[in-house]
Amino acid sequence: MATGSGSTDSPATLYGPVSLVLGTAALVAAVFAGLLGIAIPLLFGSLALTFALLGLGRGLNRVQCGVGLATGALSVLHPVLLAAAWT
């Protein structure tokens, strides 16, 4: 039975929060890349970038997607630049 509430809940509404959480976790892991390695920041950062771009493409949770995009990009670039500096 339809209630007529017009609920627009879909998995796409989670792109913003997921990218924000993954980007933040990746940035924290990137700061400790010397102890944890660079695999975790690269993986989490890439996922944060992907979810942020998907969310921005759909226009959902734009602020959270923007923060997830920024933190994900920083967390991917930081270990890459660190590895380039070590070589």
Secondary structure as GFF3:
##gff-version 3
##sequence-region A 1 87
A	DSSP	three_ten_helix	11	14	.	.	.	ID=ss1
A	DSSP	alpha_helix	15	31	.	.	.	ID=ss2
A	DSSP	alpha_helix	33	36	.	.	.	ID=ss3
A	DSSP	alpha_helix	39	58	.	.	.	ID=ss4
A	DSSP	alpha_helix	62	86	.	.	.	ID=ss5
###
